[in-house]
Amino acid sequence: MKYSFIQLNNLPDEILLIILKNLHNVEVLDSLIGVNKRLNTIAYDSIFTNHLTLYFMDKRISSLPDPMLDRFCLQILPEIHHKIKWLNLESTSMERILLAINYPNLHGLGLYGIDVEKAISLFNDDIVFTRLNKRQISSLVIDISKDEKHISILKKDVNKIIFTQIFTMFNNLQYSTFGPSSMWHQQFSFDMPSPSVISSNLLELRIRVTYFTDLFYLLDGRFNQLHIFHVNIMSIERTSSTIHTGEKLPNLRCFSLYSDTDIYRYDELIVPLLHRMLNLEKLDLQLVVYRNKGFINGNDFKEDIINHMPRLNKFTFNIRLFNRCPDQINIPSNENIQYTFKDFKDNQIISCVDYFQEKQYSYCHIYSYPYRMNYYDNISNNFPGGLFKNVHTVSLFDERPFEYEFFLQIAQSFPFMKKLNVNNKKPQKNKLYRKSKNDNQNLSIIKYPHLTRLSLVQAHDDYVEQFLLHTEVFLPNTVHLIVLYEVMKKITENFTRHATRINCAKLASLDLIDRYKCIKPVKDYFPQINER
């Protein structure tokens, strides 16, 4: 370590800063403070002291080791406390850090991994925040972790209590984010009696709510200066009565509405809500719509949305629309849908139209590119392609067979895919031709290097076989496979087939689904799998 500091001392400040910027600020401060005057000066720079995260994050949040936490509370924080403008803290150490010293210039606070009971205690009794100037806190991020003991009451009353207490304690909040990880247990609901929270200071709010009525509560005028609003809704009621549209929202400039639930009343609920946002500049919609009036296209967007928002300069969307119909006669083609977006100059719009005769419904997926979600659902043979580096979860469905080339395209379009679900009961047509090519060794091997979960429960035997043949698909040794026992037994020839042994030996875990009992994997055929 001494040699390393000597080497650092020999570097110019500019080079040293480039190196240190690639480290966590907490590591820079812990390593450099107290070494010598020059390194102290660099560590005290606002780059490393203004915004401080006092925990480590790998797959989950972990607190600082006790010796490091002691050093921060007793030495480092007292030296830099006047420089700190933002603190990110985790549950087990936040009280000690907040009570260690005054933070005269702190304006932002992030509290992560708090269980429900602790959240109630924190915001009901302000002992933990006694050394803060609470009126000076203008930004707050709170991430409530899952708590089995209180999960039922969280969905009812506790979230209202927490919400009310936060705005009572920090009455000058301008930017507030609830549950940035967007886990389902962090949803808020404001059913009757609704909390009496009012703030004319709040400018930005990010929150996950349970019902569409909760969205109306937040937009009923209590936050009348709200400029930016991002909301994720768990349930948009199919049979809810007509809700009063409410007053206009002239100060709202940016609105994002996300919902993975089925929306049956898009025209009655979503469109009137958007008409209240007459001065909107940015709009983002991520919705699943069931609509009997036909597909939503570019003309609908112009008539129902864009023409009502003269200041709108950025409109992004990802709309998956299902339409029940007995035949294909009146379904517009993909070319027809694409043509309606010809005037959307600033965005590349992708559309994909399908008709599923057996299930008697049509499907239209329209989205602005680049695609920003981390999942992509209901991909069929009509998939338009593209590169989706941020997508980790993919589901495939069709009533026509998926051939080998289709899976190759999926691998190329989703290079970082981790979870894959295949739903297709149709046998492959080109299987024999593919086998003849494989005999000649001209077949490219499909590679899914990051795959961790593969579900083939709803897949025909041909797809199970394809994934298990190492001459066709390369699987990493991290895959958890979910498959029907009888199908697996057939494809592997009662767990003796040589051609499927290599990929089976790679499996990290395996769920063999049987109608009547739990089946344990054959140990010598699946050597990596631990018995459960």
C-alpha positions as CSV (number, residue, x, y, z in Angstrom):
1,M,0.0,0.0,0.0
2,K,2.9,2.4,0.9
3,Y,4.4,1.7,-2.6
4,S,1.0,2.4,-4.2
5,F,0.8,5.8,-2.6
6,I,4.3,6.7,-3.6
7,Q,3.3,5.8,-7.2
8,L,0.2,8.0,-7.0
9,N,2.2,10.9,-5.6
10,N,4.3,10.8,-8.8
11,L,1.3,11.3,-11.1
12,P,0.1,14.7,-12.2
13,D,-3.2,15.9,-10.6
14,E,-5.0,15.6,-13.9
15,I,-4.1,11.9,-14.4
16,L,-4.7,11.1,-10.7
17,L,-8.2,12.6,-10.9
18,I,-9.0,10.5,-14.0
19,I,-8.0,7.3,-12.0
20,L,-9.8,8.3,-8.8
21,K,-13.1,9.1,-10.6
22,N,-13.4,5.4,-11.5
23,L,-13.5,4.5,-7.8
24,H,-16.4,5.0,-5.3
25,N,-16.1,8.3,-3.5
26,V,-16.2,6.4,-0.2
27,E,-13.1,4.4,-1.2
28,V,-11.2,7.5,-2.3
29,L,-11.9,9.3,1.0
30,D,-11.0,6.2,3.1
31,S,-7.8,5.6,1.2
32,L,-6.4,9.1,0.7
33,I,-7.4,11.2,3.7
34,G,-4.5,11.3,6.2
35,V,-1.8,10.1,3.8
36,N,-0.2,13.4,3.0
37,K,-1.1,17.0,2.4
38,R,-1.3,16.7,-1.4
39,L,-3.6,13.6,-1.4
40,N,-5.7,15.2,1.3
41,T,-6.3,18.2,-0.9
42,I,-7.4,16.0,-3.8
43,A,-9.7,13.9,-1.6
44,Y,-11.3,17.1,-0.2
45,D,-12.2,18.2,-3.7
46,S,-16.0,18.6,-4.3
47,I,-15.9,15.8,-6.8
48,F,-15.5,13.3,-4.0
49,T,-17.3,15.1,-1.1
50,N,-20.4,16.8,-2.6
51,H,-22.3,13.6,-3.3
52,L,-21.5,10.7,-0.9
53,T,-22.8,7.2,-0.9
54,L,-22.0,5.4,2.4
55,Y,-22.7,1.8,1.4
56,F,-21.6,-0.7,-1.2
57,M,-23.8,-2.0,-3.9
58,D,-23.2,-5.3,-5.8
59,K,-26.3,-7.3,-6.3
60,R,-27.7,-5.9,-3.0
61,I,-27.0,-3.1,-0.6
62,S,-24.4,-3.8,2.0
63,S,-23.2,-1.6,4.8
64,L,-19.6,-0.3,5.2
65,P,-17.4,-2.7,7.2
66,D,-17.3,-1.6,10.9
67,P,-13.7,-0.3,10.8
68,M,-14.5,1.9,7.8
69,L,-17.7,3.1,9.3
70,D,-15.9,4.0,12.5
71,R,-13.3,5.9,10.6
72,F,-15.9,7.9,8.7
73,C,-18.0,8.8,11.8
74,L,-15.1,9.7,14.0
75,Q,-12.6,11.2,11.5
76,I,-13.6,11.7,7.9
77,L,-17.2,13.1,8.3
78,P,-16.2,15.7,10.9
79,E,-13.5,17.0,8.4
80,I,-15.7,17.2,5.3
81,H,-19.3,17.6,6.8
82,H,-19.5,21.2,5.5
83,K,-18.8,20.1,1.9
84,I,-21.5,17.4,1.8
85,K,-24.6,18.3,-0.3
86,W,-26.1,14.9,-0.7
87,L,-26.0,11.7,1.4
88,N,-27.1,8.2,0.3
89,L,-27.5,5.9,3.3
90,E,-28.5,2.3,4.1
91,S,-30.7,1.1,6.9
92,T,-28.3,-0.3,9.4
93,S,-25.9,2.7,9.6
94,M,-28.0,5.7,8.7
95,E,-28.8,6.6,12.3
96,R,-25.2,6.7,13.4
97,I,-24.1,8.7,10.3
98,L,-26.9,11.2,10.6
99,L,-26.2,11.7,14.3
100,A,-22.4,11.8,14.0
101,I,-22.2,15.5,13.0
102,N,-24.1,18.5,11.6
103,Y,-24.4,18.8,7.8
104,P,-24.9,22.5,7.3
105,N,-25.1,22.3,3.5
106,L,-27.0,19.1,3.0
107,H,-30.0,19.4,0.7
108,G,-30.4,15.9,-0.6
109,L,-31.0,12.6,1.2
110,G,-31.3,9.0,-0.1
111,L,-32.5,6.4,2.3
112,Y,-32.2,2.8,1.0
113,G,-33.3,-0.7,2.2
114,I,-35.6,0.6,5.0
115,D,-38.2,-1.9,6.2
116,V,-41.7,-0.7,7.0
117,E,-41.3,-0.6,10.7
118,K,-38.2,1.5,10.5
119,A,-39.8,3.9,8.0
120,I,-42.7,4.5,10.4
121,S,-40.2,5.1,13.3
122,L,-38.0,7.4,11.2
123,F,-40.6,9.8,10.1
124,N,-42.8,9.6,13.2
125,D,-40.0,10.6,15.5
126,D,-37.5,13.0,14.1
127,I,-34.7,12.1,16.6
128,V,-32.6,10.7,13.8
129,F,-32.9,14.0,11.8
130,T,-32.3,16.4,14.8
131,R,-28.9,17.4,13.4
132,L,-30.3,18.3,10.0
133,N,-31.8,21.5,8.9
134,K,-35.0,19.8,7.6
135,R,-36.3,22.9,5.8
136,Q,-33.1,22.8,3.8
137,I,-33.7,19.3,2.5
138,S,-35.2,19.8,-0.9
139,S,-34.6,16.3,-2.4
140,L,-35.6,13.0,-0.8
141,V,-35.3,9.4,-2.2
142,I,-36.8,6.6,0.0
143,D,-36.6,2.9,-0.9
144,I,-38.7,0.7,1.4
145,S,-37.6,-2.9,1.4
146,K,-39.9,-5.9,1.7
147,D,-41.1,-6.7,5.2
148,E,-43.2,-9.9,5.5
149,K,-44.6,-8.9,9.0
150,H,-46.0,-5.6,7.7
151,I,-46.7,-6.3,4.1
152,S,-50.5,-6.5,4.5
153,I,-50.8,-3.2,6.4
154,L,-48.4,-1.5,4.0
155,K,-50.9,-2.1,1.2
156,K,-53.6,-0.5,3.3
157,D,-52.7,2.3,5.8
158,V,-49.0,2.3,6.4
159,N,-48.0,3.8,3.1
160,K,-50.4,6.7,3.7
161,I,-48.9,7.3,7.1
162,I,-45.4,7.3,5.7
163,F,-46.3,9.6,2.8
164,T,-48.0,12.1,5.2
165,Q,-45.2,12.0,7.7
166,I,-42.5,12.7,5.1
167,F,-44.2,15.8,3.8
168,T,-44.9,17.0,7.3
169,M,-41.3,16.6,8.4
170,F,-39.6,17.8,5.2
171,N,-42.0,20.6,4.3
172,N,-39.8,22.2,1.7
173,L,-39.3,19.2,-0.5
174,Q,-39.0,20.0,-4.2
175,Y,-37.9,16.6,-5.5
176,S,-39.2,13.3,-4.1
177,T,-38.7,9.7,-5.3
178,F,-40.5,6.8,-3.6
179,G,-39.2,3.3,-4.2
180,P,-36.7,3.8,-7.1
181,S,-36.4,0.0,-7.4
182,S,-40.2,-0.1,-8.3
183,M,-40.8,-3.3,-6.4
184,W,-44.5,-4.2,-6.0
185,H,-44.4,-3.9,-2.2
186,Q,-43.5,-0.2,-2.5
187,Q,-46.7,0.8,-4.1
188,F,-48.8,3.6,-2.4
189,S,-52.5,3.9,-2.2
190,F,-54.6,6.8,-1.0
191,D,-58.1,5.3,-0.6
192,M,-60.5,6.9,1.8
193,P,-59.9,8.7,4.0
194,S,-57.2,10.3,1.9
195,P,-54.2,11.9,3.6
196,S,-54.3,15.7,3.8
197,V,-50.9,16.4,2.2
198,I,-50.5,19.7,0.5
199,S,-47.3,21.2,-0.9
200,S,-46.8,24.2,-3.2
201,N,-43.0,23.5,-3.2
202,L,-43.0,20.1,-4.8
203,L,-41.7,20.3,-8.4
204,E,-40.8,16.6,-9.2
205,L,-42.5,13.4,-8.0
206,R,-41.6,9.8,-8.8
207,I,-43.9,7.2,-7.3
208,R,-45.6,3.8,-7.7
209,V,-49.3,3.6,-6.9
210,T,-51.8,0.9,-6.6
211,Y,-54.9,2.2,-8.5
212,F,-55.7,4.8,-11.1
213,T,-57.7,6.7,-8.5
214,D,-54.4,7.2,-6.6
215,L,-53.1,9.0,-9.6
216,F,-56.1,11.3,-9.5
217,Y,-55.5,12.0,-5.8
218,L,-51.9,13.2,-6.6
219,L,-53.2,15.4,-9.4
220,D,-56.1,17.0,-7.6
221,G,-54.3,20.3,-7.0
222,R,-52.5,19.5,-3.7
223,F,-49.2,19.6,-5.6
224,N,-50.1,22.6,-7.8
225,Q,-46.5,23.5,-8.8
226,L,-45.6,20.0,-10.0
227,H,-43.4,20.2,-13.1
228,I,-42.2,16.6,-13.5
229,F,-44.3,13.5,-12.6
230,H,-43.3,9.9,-13.2
231,V,-45.9,7.3,-12.0
232,N,-46.2,3.6,-12.2
233,I,-49.7,2.1,-11.7
234,M,-50.3,-1.4,-10.5
235,S,-54.0,-1.6,-11.4
236,I,-56.2,0.4,-13.7
237,E,-59.7,-0.8,-12.8
238,R,-61.7,-2.3,-15.6
239,T,-65.1,-1.6,-14.1
240,S,-64.4,1.6,-12.2
241,S,-67.0,4.3,-12.5
242,T,-66.3,7.4,-14.5
243,I,-63.8,9.6,-12.6
244,H,-64.1,13.4,-12.6
245,T,-61.5,14.7,-15.1
246,G,-60.3,17.4,-12.7
247,E,-58.8,20.8,-13.3
248,K,-56.2,21.6,-15.9
249,L,-52.5,21.1,-15.0
250,P,-50.8,24.1,-16.5
251,N,-47.5,23.8,-14.6
252,L,-46.9,20.1,-15.6
253,R,-44.1,19.9,-18.1
254,C,-43.0,16.3,-18.1
255,F,-45.3,13.2,-17.5
256,S,-44.4,9.5,-17.6
257,L,-47.1,6.9,-17.2
258,Y,-46.0,3.2,-16.8
259,S,-48.4,0.3,-16.3
260,D,-48.0,-3.4,-17.0
261,T,-51.6,-4.1,-16.0
262,D,-54.3,-4.5,-18.7
263,I,-56.0,-1.2,-19.5
264,Y,-59.6,-1.7,-20.8
265,R,-60.6,2.0,-20.7
266,Y,-57.8,3.8,-22.5
267,D,-60.2,6.2,-24.3
268,E,-62.3,6.9,-21.1
269,L,-59.4,7.3,-18.6
270,I,-56.0,7.9,-20.2
271,V,-57.0,10.3,-23.0
272,P,-59.0,12.7,-20.8
273,L,-56.2,12.7,-18.2
274,L,-53.7,13.8,-20.9
275,H,-56.1,16.5,-22.1
276,R,-55.5,18.2,-18.7
277,M,-51.8,18.6,-19.4
278,L,-52.0,21.4,-21.9
279,N,-48.5,22.7,-21.5
280,L,-46.7,19.4,-21.5
281,E,-43.3,19.3,-23.2
282,K,-42.3,15.7,-22.6
283,L,-44.6,12.7,-22.5
284,D,-43.7,9.0,-22.1
285,L,-46.4,6.2,-22.1
286,Q,-45.7,2.5,-21.4
287,L,-49.0,0.7,-21.5
288,V,-50.8,-2.6,-22.2
289,V,-54.2,-1.7,-23.8
290,Y,-57.3,-3.9,-24.5
291,R,-59.4,-1.9,-27.0
292,N,-62.3,-3.0,-29.2
293,K,-62.1,0.2,-31.3
294,G,-59.1,-1.1,-33.2
295,F,-55.4,-0.4,-33.0
296,I,-53.9,2.9,-31.8
297,N,-51.9,4.5,-34.6
298,G,-50.1,7.7,-35.4
299,N,-53.4,9.4,-36.4
300,D,-54.9,8.6,-33.1
301,F,-51.9,10.0,-31.3
302,K,-52.2,13.3,-33.3
303,E,-55.9,13.6,-32.8
304,D,-56.1,12.6,-29.1
305,I,-52.8,13.8,-27.7
306,I,-50.4,15.9,-29.9
307,N,-53.1,18.4,-31.1
308,H,-54.0,19.1,-27.4
309,M,-50.3,19.8,-26.4
310,P,-48.9,22.7,-28.5
311,R,-45.6,22.7,-26.5
312,L,-44.9,19.0,-26.8
313,N,-41.4,18.4,-28.2
314,K,-40.7,14.9,-27.1
315,F,-43.1,12.0,-27.2
316,T,-41.9,8.4,-26.4
317,F,-44.1,5.4,-26.0
318,N,-44.3,1.6,-25.8
319,I,-47.9,0.5,-26.4
320,R,-48.9,-3.2,-26.6
321,L,-52.5,-3.4,-27.8
322,F,-54.7,-6.5,-27.8
323,N,-58.0,-6.6,-29.8
324,R,-60.5,-9.4,-29.7
325,C,-61.7,-10.2,-33.2
326,P,-63.2,-13.3,-34.9
327,D,-61.4,-12.8,-38.3
328,Q,-58.5,-11.0,-40.0
329,I,-60.6,-9.1,-42.6
330,N,-60.6,-5.6,-41.1
331,I,-57.1,-5.7,-39.4
332,P,-54.8,-3.1,-40.8
333,S,-51.4,-4.3,-42.1
334,N,-48.2,-3.3,-40.5
335,E,-47.5,-1.1,-43.5
336,N,-50.8,0.8,-42.9
337,I,-49.9,1.3,-39.2
338,Q,-46.4,2.5,-40.1
339,Y,-47.7,5.0,-42.7
340,T,-49.7,6.8,-40.0
341,F,-46.4,7.7,-38.3
342,K,-44.9,9.3,-41.4
343,D,-45.0,12.8,-39.9
344,F,-43.2,11.8,-36.7
345,K,-40.0,13.3,-37.9
346,D,-38.0,13.3,-34.6
347,N,-38.7,9.6,-33.7
348,Q,-38.1,6.3,-35.4
349,I,-41.3,4.4,-34.8
350,I,-41.4,0.6,-34.9
351,S,-44.6,-1.3,-35.3
352,C,-45.5,-5.0,-35.4
353,V,-48.9,-6.4,-36.2
354,D,-50.1,-10.0,-35.6
355,Y,-53.3,-11.9,-35.9
356,F,-53.7,-15.2,-33.9
357,Q,-56.4,-17.2,-35.4
358,E,-56.7,-19.9,-32.8
359,K,-57.0,-17.5,-29.9
360,Q,-59.0,-15.0,-32.1
361,Y,-57.3,-11.8,-31.2
362,S,-55.1,-9.3,-33.0
363,Y,-52.0,-7.7,-31.5
364,C,-50.2,-4.5,-32.3
365,H,-46.9,-3.4,-30.7
366,I,-45.8,0.2,-31.4
367,Y,-42.9,1.9,-29.8
368,S,-40.4,4.7,-30.3
369,Y,-36.9,3.6,-30.9
370,P,-34.4,3.3,-29.2
371,Y,-36.4,0.9,-27.0
372,R,-35.8,1.7,-23.3
373,M,-37.5,-1.0,-21.3
374,N,-35.5,-3.9,-19.8
375,Y,-38.1,-6.5,-21.1
376,Y,-39.6,-7.3,-24.4
377,D,-42.8,-9.5,-24.4
378,N,-44.9,-11.4,-27.0
379,I,-42.3,-11.6,-29.7
380,S,-43.6,-13.5,-32.7
381,N,-42.2,-14.4,-36.1
382,N,-43.1,-10.9,-37.3
383,F,-40.5,-9.5,-34.9
384,P,-39.0,-6.5,-36.8
385,G,-35.5,-7.0,-35.4
386,G,-33.1,-4.4,-34.1
387,L,-30.5,-4.2,-31.3
388,F,-31.7,-4.1,-27.7
389,K,-28.7,-4.1,-25.4
390,N,-30.7,-3.0,-22.3
391,V,-33.3,-5.9,-22.5
392,H,-32.7,-8.7,-20.1
393,T,-36.1,-10.5,-20.1
394,V,-37.7,-11.8,-23.3
395,S,-40.9,-13.8,-24.0
396,L,-41.8,-15.5,-27.3
397,F,-45.2,-16.5,-28.5
398,D,-46.7,-17.5,-31.8
399,E,-49.2,-20.0,-33.4
400,R,-46.7,-20.6,-36.2
401,P,-43.5,-22.5,-35.7
402,F,-40.3,-20.8,-34.5
403,E,-37.5,-22.0,-36.8
404,Y,-33.8,-22.1,-36.1
405,E,-33.1,-18.8,-37.8
406,F,-35.6,-17.1,-35.6
407,F,-33.8,-18.1,-32.4
408,L,-30.5,-17.0,-34.0
409,Q,-32.1,-13.5,-34.6
410,I,-33.3,-13.4,-31.0
411,A,-29.7,-14.1,-29.8
412,Q,-28.4,-11.3,-32.0
413,S,-31.0,-8.8,-31.1
414,F,-30.8,-9.4,-27.3
415,P,-27.1,-9.9,-26.6
416,F,-27.5,-9.5,-22.9
417,M,-30.7,-11.5,-22.4
418,K,-30.9,-13.2,-19.0
419,K,-34.4,-14.6,-18.9
420,L,-36.2,-16.3,-21.8
421,N,-39.7,-17.8,-22.0
422,V,-40.8,-19.8,-25.0
423,N,-44.6,-20.3,-25.6
424,N,-45.2,-22.2,-28.9
425,K,-47.0,-25.5,-29.3
426,K,-46.3,-25.9,-33.0
427,P,-43.5,-28.3,-34.2
428,Q,-40.7,-27.0,-36.3
429,K,-41.0,-27.5,-40.1
430,N,-37.3,-27.3,-41.0
431,K,-36.0,-29.7,-38.3
432,L,-34.9,-32.4,-40.7
433,Y,-33.3,-30.0,-43.1
434,R,-31.4,-28.5,-40.1
435,K,-30.2,-31.9,-39.0
436,S,-28.8,-32.5,-42.5
437,K,-26.9,-29.2,-42.4
438,N,-25.7,-30.1,-38.9
439,D,-24.3,-33.3,-40.2
440,N,-22.3,-31.2,-42.7
441,Q,-21.2,-28.9,-39.9
442,N,-22.5,-25.8,-41.7
443,L,-24.9,-24.7,-38.9
444,S,-24.0,-21.7,-36.8
445,I,-24.3,-22.4,-33.0
446,I,-26.8,-20.1,-31.3
447,K,-25.2,-18.4,-28.3
448,Y,-27.0,-17.1,-25.2
449,P,-23.9,-16.2,-23.0
450,H,-25.8,-14.4,-20.3
451,L,-28.8,-16.6,-19.9
452,T,-29.8,-17.5,-16.3
453,R,-33.4,-18.6,-16.6
454,L,-35.0,-20.6,-19.4
455,S,-38.7,-21.6,-19.3
456,L,-39.9,-24.2,-21.8
457,V,-43.0,-25.4,-20.0
458,Q,-45.3,-24.0,-22.8
459,A,-42.9,-25.1,-25.6
460,H,-43.2,-28.0,-28.1
461,D,-40.7,-30.8,-27.7
462,D,-38.7,-29.5,-30.8
463,Y,-37.7,-26.4,-28.9
464,V,-36.7,-28.3,-25.8
465,E,-34.5,-30.5,-28.0
466,Q,-33.0,-27.6,-29.8
467,F,-31.9,-25.9,-26.5
468,L,-30.4,-29.1,-25.2
469,L,-28.3,-30.0,-28.2
470,H,-24.9,-28.4,-27.8
471,T,-24.4,-28.6,-31.6
472,E,-27.2,-26.1,-32.0
473,V,-27.3,-23.9,-28.8
474,F,-24.5,-22.8,-26.5
475,L,-25.7,-22.5,-22.9
476,P,-23.6,-21.0,-20.1
477,N,-23.3,-22.9,-16.8
478,T,-25.6,-20.4,-15.1
479,V,-29.0,-21.5,-16.5
480,H,-32.0,-22.5,-14.4
481,L,-34.2,-24.6,-16.7
482,I,-38.0,-25.1,-16.2
483,V,-39.4,-27.9,-18.3
484,L,-42.0,-30.7,-18.2
485,Y,-40.7,-33.9,-16.8
486,E,-42.2,-36.2,-19.5
487,V,-40.8,-34.0,-22.3
488,M,-37.3,-33.9,-20.7
489,K,-37.4,-37.7,-20.2
490,K,-38.4,-38.2,-23.9
491,I,-35.8,-35.8,-25.4
492,T,-32.9,-37.2,-23.3
493,E,-34.0,-40.8,-23.9
494,N,-34.6,-41.3,-20.2
495,F,-31.6,-39.2,-19.3
496,T,-29.1,-41.3,-21.3
497,R,-28.8,-39.5,-24.6
498,H,-25.3,-38.5,-25.5
499,A,-26.2,-35.6,-27.8
500,T,-28.0,-33.7,-25.0
501,R,-25.6,-34.6,-22.1
502,I,-23.2,-31.6,-22.5
503,N,-25.9,-28.9,-22.2
504,C,-27.6,-30.8,-19.4
505,A,-24.4,-31.1,-17.5
506,K,-24.1,-27.3,-17.7
507,L,-27.4,-26.6,-16.0
508,A,-27.1,-24.8,-12.7
509,S,-30.6,-25.8,-11.6
510,L,-33.6,-27.6,-12.9
511,D,-37.3,-27.7,-12.3
512,L,-38.9,-30.8,-13.7
513,I,-42.6,-30.1,-13.8
514,D,-44.9,-33.1,-13.3
515,R,-48.7,-33.1,-12.8
516,Y,-48.7,-35.2,-9.7
517,K,-45.3,-35.0,-8.0
518,C,-42.0,-33.3,-7.7
519,I,-39.3,-35.0,-9.7
520,K,-35.6,-34.9,-8.6
521,P,-33.1,-34.6,-11.5
522,V,-30.9,-37.7,-12.3
523,K,-27.7,-36.8,-10.5
524,D,-25.1,-38.2,-13.0
525,Y,-26.9,-36.5,-15.9
526,F,-27.0,-33.1,-14.2
527,P,-23.8,-33.0,-12.2
528,Q,-24.0,-29.3,-11.3
529,I,-27.4,-29.5,-9.8
530,N,-27.6,-29.7,-6.0
531,E,-30.5,-31.8,-4.7
532,R,-33.3,-29.7,-3.1
